[in-house]
Amino acid sequence: MTFRSFTADVCHPDNLFIAHAMLGLYLCLRAVTSGSYRLSVLAVAWSALGVLTKQTGAFGVVGVSLLFLFAHRDRWSIAARAVFPAIGAIVAAAAGGLLLSSANSRFHLVEILAHHEVHWDRLLEIMRIGSFYPHVTVLVVAAIVAMTQFLGMRGPGVSAFLACWVALGTEVVPALGSFLKQMGQWNNLTIVEVWLAVPTLPFFWIAIRRPNASLAAALPAATLALLTLLLVPLKARPTVEQYRFGETLDRLIAEDVRAGKRVLLPHGTTPLLRAGVREAPLDRANSFLELREAKLDALAGTRERIEHRHYDAIYLFASEYYGQQITDAIERNYREVQLIRGVETPFRHDYVAADWDYMAANVRVMRPR
């Protein structure tokens, strides 16, 4: 499920978010089943660090603190159990304070998001995601079956598992808000898929391995086989023309950087890194779009840099991210000297081709007038 997301093979906070949540579930299960007070404190403290991976991860400490506040009531006193929400609040406050300690982080983590609209109509889009990504449909149906069966089971192990899984939901479910906000993409829902898989996959595996249940195991086996097939990571191999496109872009940018020129590449960082650029680039198309959607783009200083011809070369594509005002400023102050022709990918669906559609766009090499 993780590797079906188009952010799976890049350095993306979603992957760190998933890792944090799954390790948190493991700690909760170990603490609840062993009755260890120290492990319980550790699980609460770990959940409070969720905000360091993603803003919506801040809510996980609520569920985990409540879990241990009511767990083992016959073993620990009220005072001992009150330590859990206290520890959670202290660690969460420290993590939040660290994140918000600078004006830049407060701006990007709070102010921009506060200006982005929430599109509640996208709730209906969530319902349609299964038609685009069939593994989601199979997983949701399988999860409903598994949870129905789990709720009918008895035993301390089952109860502990369900309690920890529900507690983890307070970290996971708020991620839906990331999808509903302006510019939210379906990769924000990957953690929800992983969360649903946690009770589902073990249940179906146990059903398959149950002795003397060959016929009854056929459906669970077929379900797991289908889900596995749909989740096999697929990435179409780049064509010769696409390799040539990338090599040309790399070569031209490297030549400019070696000549000491300032370069603006709107999207992607690999050509810059290969050219030896280590400074954080300004005026990135996606970053500017975040500001533009929040109606804060005037703060970026992008237009001023373009008007003053700050860049010696602009490799222009994805210009729609900048909007008409910035695009017009580029056209006034820069001229096209070369065109790197884009290459159509044979697969337009990001289920297979991820973000390769950027390679289909022509790149206009612009120099100051």
LINHUVEN-V468075 format. One record per helix or strand. SS is the DSSP state (H for helix, E for strand). FROM is the first residue (numbers start at 0). TO is the last residue. If there is no record, write none. Layout:
SS/FROM/TO
SS/FROM/TO
This chain:
H/1/3
H/12/33
H/36/51
H/54/69
H/77/98
H/102/114
E/117/117
H/121/131
H/133/150
H/155/179
E/180/180
H/185/208
H/215/230
H/239/257
E/262/264
H/269/273
H/284/292
H/296/299
H/301/306
E/312/315
H/318/320
H/322/332
E/333/339
H/349/352
H/355/359
E/362/367
